[in-house]
Structure formats: structure tokens, C-alpha cells
Amino acid sequence: MNTVISKSEIKRMWSLVLPIFFGIVIFDQWTKIYVKTHFRLGQSHHITDWWQIVFHENNGMAFSIEM
């Protein structure tokens, strides 16, 4: 079975995907800035039973690798 997707369907898909993607990136960056400027090191804020925000600094790069 060969399914062909039209250009208008592709544009419609991207018009849904891109705002969601950029919304997530902007929210992520905003929360990092907010926590950095409003929390003390080690301070946490309970959101739900499975989600809390904790201010912790990582001295290294990914996986705590230090140069």
C-alpha cells in the first residue's frame, strides 16, 4: 500500500508541530530562568505527588562530566 501525503497536509502538520515544539522550548527556558532567579540552592517546590521543582547546579556537562 502506497500512501501519498499532499503538500497541504504536510503544511498543516507543521503548523501544529512547530507551535507545540517552540512552546515547550520557551516554557523550559522560562522555568530555568525563573528557578535560577527566585530559588535558593537546594530549595524545592512541590507541584504534585509526582512532580517537584528543585534548584540544583551541575558543575559539569552532560552526565556530570567535567572538563
PyMOL Python script that loads the backbone (N, CA, C, O; Angstrom):
from pymol import cmd

cmd.read_pdbstr("""\
ATOM      1  N   MET A   1       0.845  -1.176   0.000  1.00  0.00           N
ATOM      2  CA  MET A   1       0.000   0.000   0.000  1.00  0.00           C
ATOM      3  C   MET A   1       0.890   1.239   0.000  1.00  0.00           C
ATOM      4  O   MET A   1       1.771   1.376   0.848  1.00  0.00           O
ATOM      5  N   ASN A   2       0.662   2.118  -0.932  1.00  0.00           N
ATOM      6  CA  ASN A   2       1.454   3.325  -1.068  1.00  0.00           C
ATOM      7  C   ASN A   2       0.594   4.531  -0.698  1.00  0.00           C
ATOM      8  O   ASN A   2      -0.379   4.841  -1.385  1.00  0.00           O
ATOM      9  N   THR A   3       0.955   5.207   0.386  1.00  0.00           N
ATOM     10  CA  THR A   3       0.199   6.370   0.830  1.00  0.00           C
ATOM     11  C   THR A   3       0.962   7.633   0.456  1.00  0.00           C
ATOM     12  O   THR A   3       2.142   7.774   0.777  1.00  0.00           O
ATOM     13  N   VAL A   4       0.292   8.533  -0.213  1.00  0.00           N
ATOM     14  CA  VAL A   4       0.900   9.791  -0.630  1.00  0.00           C
ATOM     15  C   VAL A   4       0.329  10.905   0.234  1.00  0.00           C
ATOM     16  O   VAL A   4      -0.886  11.038   0.382  1.00  0.00           O
ATOM     17  N   ILE A   5       1.229  11.703   0.802  1.00  0.00           N
ATOM     18  CA  ILE A   5       0.805  12.826   1.636  1.00  0.00           C
ATOM     19  C   ILE A   5       0.946  14.102   0.807  1.00  0.00           C
ATOM     20  O   ILE A   5       2.000  14.368   0.229  1.00  0.00           O
ATOM     21  N   SER A   6      -0.110  14.870   0.760  1.00  0.00           N
ATOM     22  CA  SER A   6      -0.084  16.091  -0.048  1.00  0.00           C
ATOM     23  C   SER A   6       0.692  17.195   0.668  1.00  0.00           C
ATOM     24  O   SER A   6       0.913  17.136   1.877  1.00  0.00           O
ATOM     25  N   LYS A   7       1.097  18.193  -0.099  1.00  0.00           N
ATOM     26  CA  LYS A   7       1.833  19.324   0.468  1.00  0.00           C
ATOM     27  C   LYS A   7       0.995  20.074   1.488  1.00  0.00           C
ATOM     28  O   LYS A   7       1.523  20.550   2.493  1.00  0.00           O
ATOM     29  N   SER A   8      -0.299  20.184   1.244  1.00  0.00           N
ATOM     30  CA  SER A   8      -1.164  20.891   2.193  1.00  0.00           C
ATOM     31  C   SER A   8      -1.257  20.128   3.518  1.00  0.00           C
ATOM     32  O   SER A   8      -1.348  20.745   4.580  1.00  0.00           O
ATOM     33  N   GLU A   9      -1.235  18.792   3.464  1.00  0.00           N
ATOM     34  CA  GLU A   9      -1.255  18.003   4.700  1.00  0.00           C
ATOM     35  C   GLU A   9       0.054  18.165   5.468  1.00  0.00           C
ATOM     36  O   GLU A   9       0.060  18.215   6.698  1.00  0.00           O
ATOM     37  N   ILE A  10       1.155  18.244   4.737  1.00  0.00           N
ATOM     38  CA  ILE A  10       2.448  18.452   5.381  1.00  0.00           C
ATOM     39  C   ILE A  10       2.491  19.829   6.035  1.00  0.00           C
ATOM     40  O   ILE A  10       2.952  19.959   7.169  1.00  0.00           O
ATOM     41  N   LYS A  11       2.019  20.852   5.339  1.00  0.00           N
ATOM     42  CA  LYS A  11       1.979  22.202   5.917  1.00  0.00           C
ATOM     43  C   LYS A  11       1.096  22.235   7.157  1.00  0.00           C
ATOM     44  O   LYS A  11       1.444  22.868   8.153  1.00  0.00           O
ATOM     45  N   ARG A  12      -0.043  21.557   7.100  1.00  0.00           N
ATOM     46  CA  ARG A  12      -0.961  21.502   8.242  1.00  0.00           C
ATOM     47  C   ARG A  12      -0.297  20.811   9.425  1.00  0.00           C
ATOM     48  O   ARG A  12      -0.451  21.246  10.566  1.00  0.00           O
ATOM     49  N   MET A  13       0.442  19.736   9.156  1.00  0.00           N
ATOM     50  CA  MET A  13       1.135  19.021  10.221  1.00  0.00           C
ATOM     51  C   MET A  13       2.164  19.925  10.886  1.00  0.00           C
ATOM     52  O   MET A  13       2.229  20.001  12.113  1.00  0.00           O
ATOM     53  N   TRP A  14       2.977  20.618  10.070  1.00  0.00           N
ATOM     54  CA  TRP A  14       4.000  21.506  10.628  1.00  0.00           C
ATOM     55  C   TRP A  14       3.387  22.683  11.363  1.00  0.00           C
ATOM     56  O   TRP A  14       3.966  23.182  12.328  1.00  0.00           O
ATOM     57  N   SER A  15       2.207  23.138  10.912  1.00  0.00           N
ATOM     58  CA  SER A  15       1.550  24.251  11.602  1.00  0.00           C
ATOM     59  C   SER A  15       1.055  23.829  12.984  1.00  0.00           C
ATOM     60  O   SER A  15       0.796  24.682  13.833  1.00  0.00           O
ATOM     61  N   LEU A  16       0.922  22.531  13.217  1.00  0.00           N
ATOM     62  CA  LEU A  16       0.580  22.022  14.542  1.00  0.00           C
ATOM     63  C   LEU A  16       1.822  21.683  15.361  1.00  0.00           C
ATOM     64  O   LEU A  16       1.868  21.952  16.561  1.00  0.00           O
ATOM     65  N   VAL A  17       2.820  21.097  14.722  1.00  0.00           N
ATOM     66  CA  VAL A  17       4.007  20.621  15.429  1.00  0.00           C
ATOM     67  C   VAL A  17       4.897  21.774  15.902  1.00  0.00           C
ATOM     68  O   VAL A  17       5.341  21.782  17.050  1.00  0.00           O
ATOM     69  N   LEU A  18       5.155  22.738  15.028  1.00  0.00           N
ATOM     70  CA  LEU A  18       6.080  23.817  15.374  1.00  0.00           C
ATOM     71  C   LEU A  18       5.636  24.656  16.569  1.00  0.00           C
ATOM     72  O   LEU A  18       6.460  24.917  17.445  1.00  0.00           O
ATOM     73  N   PRO A  19       4.384  25.090  16.654  1.00  0.00           N
ATOM     74  CA  PRO A  19       3.985  25.849  17.849  1.00  0.00           C
ATOM     75  C   PRO A  19       4.115  25.038  19.141  1.00  0.00           C
ATOM     76  O   PRO A  19       4.492  25.578  20.180  1.00  0.00           O
ATOM     77  N   ILE A  20       3.804  23.753  19.073  1.00  0.00           N
ATOM     78  CA  ILE A  20       3.961  22.905  20.260  1.00  0.00           C
ATOM     79  C   ILE A  20       5.428  22.804  20.643  1.00  0.00           C
ATOM     80  O   ILE A  20       5.777  22.942  21.816  1.00  0.00           O
ATOM     81  N   PHE A  21       6.292  22.564  19.657  1.00  0.00           N
ATOM     82  CA  PHE A  21       7.727  22.459  19.910  1.00  0.00           C
ATOM     83  C   PHE A  21       8.277  23.742  20.521  1.00  0.00           C
ATOM     84  O   PHE A  21       8.950  23.699  21.551  1.00  0.00           O
ATOM     85  N   PHE A  22       7.997  24.880  19.897  1.00  0.00           N
ATOM     86  CA  PHE A  22       8.517  26.146  20.411  1.00  0.00           C
ATOM     87  C   PHE A  22       7.898  26.511  21.754  1.00  0.00           C
ATOM     88  O   PHE A  22       8.560  27.124  22.591  1.00  0.00           O
ATOM     89  N   GLY A  23       6.649  26.146  21.971  1.00  0.00           N
ATOM     90  CA  GLY A  23       6.023  26.372  23.273  1.00  0.00           C
ATOM     91  C   GLY A  23       6.733  25.611  24.376  1.00  0.00           C
ATOM     92  O   GLY A  23       6.954  26.145  25.463  1.00  0.00           O
ATOM     93  N   ILE A  24       7.092  24.360  24.100  1.00  0.00           N
ATOM     94  CA  ILE A  24       7.816  23.555  25.082  1.00  0.00           C
ATOM     95  C   ILE A  24       9.196  24.141  25.347  1.00  0.00           C
ATOM     96  O   ILE A  24       9.616  24.223  26.501  1.00  0.00           O
ATOM     97  N   VAL A  25       9.912  24.550  24.299  1.00  0.00           N
ATOM     98  CA  VAL A  25      11.251  25.129  24.462  1.00  0.00           C
ATOM     99  C   VAL A  25      11.180  26.434  25.259  1.00  0.00           C
ATOM    100  O   VAL A  25      11.990  26.652  26.159  1.00  0.00           O
ATOM    101  N   ILE A  26      10.222  27.295  24.937  1.00  0.00           N
ATOM    102  CA  ILE A  26      10.088  28.568  25.656  1.00  0.00           C
ATOM    103  C   ILE A  26       9.724  28.328  27.114  1.00  0.00           C
ATOM    104  O   ILE A  26      10.280  28.980  27.997  1.00  0.00           O
ATOM    105  N   PHE A  27       8.797  27.400  27.389  1.00  0.00           N
ATOM    106  CA  PHE A  27       8.434  27.075  28.769  1.00  0.00           C
ATOM    107  C   PHE A  27       9.633  26.529  29.531  1.00  0.00           C
ATOM    108  O   PHE A  27       9.847  26.892  30.687  1.00  0.00           O
ATOM    109  N   ASP A  28      10.413  25.667  28.901  1.00  0.00           N
ATOM    110  CA  ASP A  28      11.601  25.096  29.526  1.00  0.00           C
ATOM    111  C   ASP A  28      12.595  26.191  29.902  1.00  0.00           C
ATOM    112  O   ASP A  28      13.095  26.215  31.027  1.00  0.00           O
ATOM    113  N   GLN A  29      12.880  27.091  28.975  1.00  0.00           N
ATOM    114  CA  GLN A  29      13.833  28.163  29.240  1.00  0.00           C
ATOM    115  C   GLN A  29      13.304  29.127  30.299  1.00  0.00           C
ATOM    116  O   GLN A  29      14.064  29.593  31.148  1.00  0.00           O
ATOM    117  N   TRP A  30      12.008  29.428  30.255  1.00  0.00           N
ATOM    118  CA  TRP A  30      11.410  30.313  31.242  1.00  0.00           C
ATOM    119  C   TRP A  30      11.520  29.729  32.651  1.00  0.00           C
ATOM    120  O   TRP A  30      11.872  30.435  33.596  1.00  0.00           O
ATOM    121  N   THR A  31      11.214  28.425  32.785  1.00  0.00           N
ATOM    122  CA  THR A  31      11.296  27.821  34.115  1.00  0.00           C
ATOM    123  C   THR A  31      12.740  27.803  34.625  1.00  0.00           C
ATOM    124  O   THR A  31      12.969  27.993  35.819  1.00  0.00           O
ATOM    125  N   LYS A  32      13.709  27.579  33.747  1.00  0.00           N
ATOM    126  CA  LYS A  32      15.109  27.610  34.177  1.00  0.00           C
ATOM    127  C   LYS A  32      15.495  28.987  34.683  1.00  0.00           C
ATOM    128  O   LYS A  32      16.140  29.107  35.724  1.00  0.00           O
ATOM    129  N   ILE A  33      15.107  30.027  33.959  1.00  0.00           N
ATOM    130  CA  ILE A  33      15.420  31.398  34.382  1.00  0.00           C
ATOM    131  C   ILE A  33      14.693  31.732  35.678  1.00  0.00           C
ATOM    132  O   ILE A  33      15.283  32.322  36.583  1.00  0.00           O
ATOM    133  N   TYR A  34      13.423  31.361  35.775  1.00  0.00           N
ATOM    134  CA  TYR A  34      12.650  31.649  36.984  1.00  0.00           C
ATOM    135  C   TYR A  34      13.263  30.988  38.209  1.00  0.00           C
ATOM    136  O   TYR A  34      13.428  31.631  39.245  1.00  0.00           O
ATOM    137  N   VAL A  35      13.601  29.710  38.096  1.00  0.00           N
ATOM    138  CA  VAL A  35      14.183  28.990  39.231  1.00  0.00           C
ATOM    139  C   VAL A  35      15.533  29.587  39.598  1.00  0.00           C
ATOM    140  O   VAL A  35      15.833  29.759  40.779  1.00  0.00           O
ATOM    141  N   LYS A  36      16.346  29.904  38.604  1.00  0.00           N
ATOM    142  CA  LYS A  36      17.678  30.470  38.849  1.00  0.00           C
ATOM    143  C   LYS A  36      17.596  31.814  39.576  1.00  0.00           C
ATOM    144  O   LYS A  36      18.460  32.124  40.395  1.00  0.00           O
ATOM    145  N   THR A  37      16.565  32.612  39.285  1.00  0.00           N
ATOM    146  CA  THR A  37      16.460  33.946  39.868  1.00  0.00           C
ATOM    147  C   THR A  37      15.583  34.019  41.119  1.00  0.00           C
ATOM    148  O   THR A  37      15.631  35.024  41.827  1.00  0.00           O
ATOM    149  N   HIS A  38      14.783  32.991  41.417  1.00  0.00           N
ATOM    150  CA  HIS A  38      13.855  33.058  42.544  1.00  0.00           C
ATOM    151  C   HIS A  38      14.074  31.977  43.612  1.00  0.00           C
ATOM    152  O   HIS A  38      13.498  32.077  44.695  1.00  0.00           O
ATOM    153  N   PHE A  39      14.874  30.963  43.343  1.00  0.00           N
ATOM    154  CA  PHE A  39      15.095  29.885  44.302  1.00  0.00           C
ATOM    155  C   PHE A  39      16.499  29.987  44.880  1.00  0.00           C
ATOM    156  O   PHE A  39      17.412  30.504  44.236  1.00  0.00           O
ATOM    157  N   ARG A  40      16.659  29.487  46.107  1.00  0.00           N
ATOM    158  CA  ARG A  40      17.988  29.313  46.694  1.00  0.00           C
ATOM    159  C   ARG A  40      18.481  27.916  46.343  1.00  0.00           C
ATOM    160  O   ARG A  40      17.680  27.017  46.092  1.00  0.00           O
ATOM    161  N   LEU A  41      19.784  27.735  46.324  1.00  0.00           N
ATOM    162  CA  LEU A  41      20.368  26.430  46.011  1.00  0.00           C
ATOM    163  C   LEU A  41      19.814  25.367  46.960  1.00  0.00           C
ATOM    164  O   LEU A  41      19.870  25.533  48.179  1.00  0.00           O
ATOM    165  N   GLY A  42      19.284  24.288  46.411  1.00  0.00           N
ATOM    166  CA  GLY A  42      18.707  23.205  47.201  1.00  0.00           C
ATOM    167  C   GLY A  42      17.228  23.374  47.501  1.00  0.00           C
ATOM    168  O   GLY A  42      16.591  22.432  47.972  1.00  0.00           O
ATOM    169  N   GLN A  43      16.665  24.542  47.244  1.00  0.00           N
ATOM    170  CA  GLN A  43      15.247  24.783  47.516  1.00  0.00           C
ATOM    171  C   GLN A  43      14.388  24.008  46.528  1.00  0.00           C
ATOM    172  O   GLN A  43      14.752  23.860  45.361  1.00  0.00           O
ATOM    173  N   SER A  44      13.239  23.512  47.004  1.00  0.00           N
ATOM    174  CA  SER A  44      12.332  22.780  46.124  1.00  0.00           C
ATOM    175  C   SER A  44      10.915  23.298  46.298  1.00  0.00           C
ATOM    176  O   SER A  44      10.577  23.910  47.312  1.00  0.00           O
ATOM    177  N   HIS A  45      10.095  23.042  45.290  1.00  0.00           N
ATOM    178  CA  HIS A  45       8.691  23.430  45.320  1.00  0.00           C
ATOM    179  C   HIS A  45       7.859  22.244  44.848  1.00  0.00           C
ATOM    180  O   HIS A  45       8.031  21.762  43.729  1.00  0.00           O
ATOM    181  N   HIS A  46       6.960  21.778  45.707  1.00  0.00           N
ATOM    182  CA  HIS A  46       6.101  20.629  45.413  1.00  0.00           C
ATOM    183  C   HIS A  46       4.961  21.061  44.487  1.00  0.00           C
ATOM    184  O   HIS A  46       4.192  21.960  44.826  1.00  0.00           O
ATOM    185  N   ILE A  47       4.852  20.424  43.327  1.00  0.00           N
ATOM    186  CA  ILE A  47       3.783  20.730  42.373  1.00  0.00           C
ATOM    187  C   ILE A  47       2.657  19.705  42.514  1.00  0.00           C
ATOM    188  O   ILE A  47       1.514  20.071  42.789  1.00  0.00           O
ATOM    189  N   THR A  48       2.977  18.419  42.326  1.00  0.00           N
ATOM    190  CA  THR A  48       2.015  17.324  42.501  1.00  0.00           C
ATOM    191  C   THR A  48       2.740  16.199  43.231  1.00  0.00           C
ATOM    192  O   THR A  48       3.896  16.344  43.628  1.00  0.00           O
ATOM    193  N   ASP A  49       2.044  15.075  43.402  1.00  0.00           N
ATOM    194  CA  ASP A  49       2.667  13.925  44.064  1.00  0.00           C
ATOM    195  C   ASP A  49       3.853  13.383  43.280  1.00  0.00           C
ATOM    196  O   ASP A  49       4.749  12.782  43.872  1.00  0.00           O
ATOM    197  N   TRP A  50       3.883  13.576  41.980  1.00  0.00           N
ATOM    198  CA  TRP A  50       4.945  13.027  41.146  1.00  0.00           C
ATOM    199  C   TRP A  50       5.829  14.088  40.506  1.00  0.00           C
ATOM    200  O   TRP A  50       6.701  13.756  39.703  1.00  0.00           O
ATOM    201  N   TRP A  51       5.621  15.375  40.849  1.00  0.00           N
ATOM    202  CA  TRP A  51       6.388  16.438  40.208  1.00  0.00           C
ATOM    203  C   TRP A  51       6.759  17.515  41.218  1.00  0.00           C
ATOM    204  O   TRP A  51       5.898  18.080  41.892  1.00  0.00           O
ATOM    205  N   GLN A  52       8.048  17.784  41.310  1.00  0.00           N
ATOM    206  CA  GLN A  52       8.508  18.902  42.117  1.00  0.00           C
ATOM    207  C   GLN A  52       9.671  19.582  41.405  1.00  0.00           C
ATOM    208  O   GLN A  52      10.407  18.951  40.647  1.00  0.00           O
ATOM    209  N   ILE A  53       9.823  20.873  41.661  1.00  0.00           N
ATOM    210  CA  ILE A  53      10.910  21.641  41.065  1.00  0.00           C
ATOM    211  C   ILE A  53      11.984  21.819  42.126  1.00  0.00           C
ATOM    212  O   ILE A  53      11.700  22.295  43.225  1.00  0.00           O
ATOM    213  N   VAL A  54      13.217  21.440  41.804  1.00  0.00           N
ATOM    214  CA  VAL A  54      14.344  21.543  42.738  1.00  0.00           C
ATOM    215  C   VAL A  54      15.453  22.327  42.055  1.00  0.00           C
ATOM    216  O   VAL A  54      15.791  22.068  40.900  1.00  0.00           O
ATOM    217  N   PHE A  55      16.026  23.305  42.793  1.00  0.00           N
ATOM    218  CA  PHE A  55      17.143  24.072  42.250  1.00  0.00           C
ATOM    219  C   PHE A  55      18.434  23.352  42.619  1.00  0.00           C
ATOM    220  O   PHE A  55      18.804  23.265  43.789  1.00  0.00           O
ATOM    221  N   HIS A  56      19.101  22.844  41.604  1.00  0.00           N
ATOM    222  CA  HIS A  56      20.360  22.126  41.762  1.00  0.00           C
ATOM    223  C   HIS A  56      21.286  22.563  40.641  1.00  0.00           C
ATOM    224  O   HIS A  56      20.854  22.697  39.497  1.00  0.00           O
ATOM    225  N   GLU A  57      22.552  22.787  40.956  1.00  0.00           N
ATOM    226  CA  GLU A  57      23.527  23.200  39.938  1.00  0.00           C
ATOM    227  C   GLU A  57      24.421  22.018  39.588  1.00  0.00           C
ATOM    228  O   GLU A  57      24.859  21.278  40.468  1.00  0.00           O
ATOM    229  N   ASN A  58      24.688  21.847  38.293  1.00  0.00           N
ATOM    230  CA  ASN A  58      25.578  20.810  37.804  1.00  0.00           C
ATOM    231  C   ASN A  58      26.853  21.491  37.324  1.00  0.00           C
ATOM    232  O   ASN A  58      26.807  22.313  36.409  1.00  0.00           O
ATOM    233  N   ASN A  59      27.983  21.163  37.927  1.00  0.00           N
ATOM    234  CA  ASN A  59      29.248  21.803  37.563  1.00  0.00           C
ATOM    235  C   ASN A  59      29.787  21.315  36.226  1.00  0.00           C
ATOM    236  O   ASN A  59      30.589  22.003  35.594  1.00  0.00           O
ATOM    237  N   GLY A  60      29.364  20.160  35.797  1.00  0.00           N
ATOM    238  CA  GLY A  60      29.901  19.588  34.571  1.00  0.00           C
ATOM    239  C   GLY A  60      28.949  19.723  33.405  1.00  0.00           C
ATOM    240  O   GLY A  60      27.963  20.458  33.452  1.00  0.00           O
ATOM    241  N   MET A  61      29.274  18.991  32.364  1.00  0.00           N
ATOM    242  CA  MET A  61      28.429  18.956  31.173  1.00  0.00           C
ATOM    243  C   MET A  61      27.426  17.834  31.361  1.00  0.00           C
ATOM    244  O   MET A  61      27.074  17.506  32.495  1.00  0.00           O
ATOM    245  N   ALA A  62      26.964  17.248  30.289  1.00  0.00           N
ATOM    246  CA  ALA A  62      26.014  16.138  30.372  1.00  0.00           C
ATOM    247  C   ALA A  62      26.592  15.004  31.209  1.00  0.00           C
ATOM    248  O   ALA A  62      27.781  14.703  31.102  1.00  0.00           O
ATOM    249  N   PHE A  63      25.796  14.395  32.011  1.00  0.00           N
ATOM    250  CA  PHE A  63      26.172  13.271  32.869  1.00  0.00           C
ATOM    251  C   PHE A  63      27.276  13.663  33.861  1.00  0.00           C
ATOM    252  O   PHE A  63      28.064  12.816  34.282  1.00  0.00           O
ATOM    253  N   SER A  64      27.329  14.955  34.234  1.00  0.00           N
ATOM    254  CA  SER A  64      28.291  15.485  35.216  1.00  0.00           C
ATOM    255  C   SER A  64      29.742  15.321  34.809  1.00  0.00           C
ATOM    256  O   SER A  64      30.620  15.266  35.670  1.00  0.00           O
ATOM    257  N   ILE A  65      30.007  15.241  33.523  1.00  0.00           N
ATOM    258  CA  ILE A  65      31.386  15.147  33.022  1.00  0.00           C
ATOM    259  C   ILE A  65      32.006  16.532  33.135  1.00  0.00           C
ATOM    260  O   ILE A  65      31.461  17.504  32.612  1.00  0.00           O
ATOM    261  N   GLU A  66      33.135  16.622  33.811  1.00  0.00           N
ATOM    262  CA  GLU A  66      33.816  17.909  33.978  1.00  0.00           C
ATOM    263  C   GLU A  66      35.033  17.976  33.082  1.00  0.00           C
ATOM    264  O   GLU A  66      35.726  16.978  32.886  1.00  0.00           O
ATOM    265  N   MET A  67      35.293  19.148  32.541  1.00  0.00           N
ATOM    266  CA  MET A  67      36.453  19.347  31.676  1.00  0.00           C
ATOM    267  C   MET A  67      37.608  19.915  32.503  1.00  0.00           C
ATOM    268  O   MET A  67      38.689  20.160  31.968  1.00  0.00           O
TER     269      MET A  67
END
""", "prot")
cmd.dss("prot")
cmd.show_as("cartoon", "prot")
cmd.util.cbc("prot")
cmd.orient("prot")
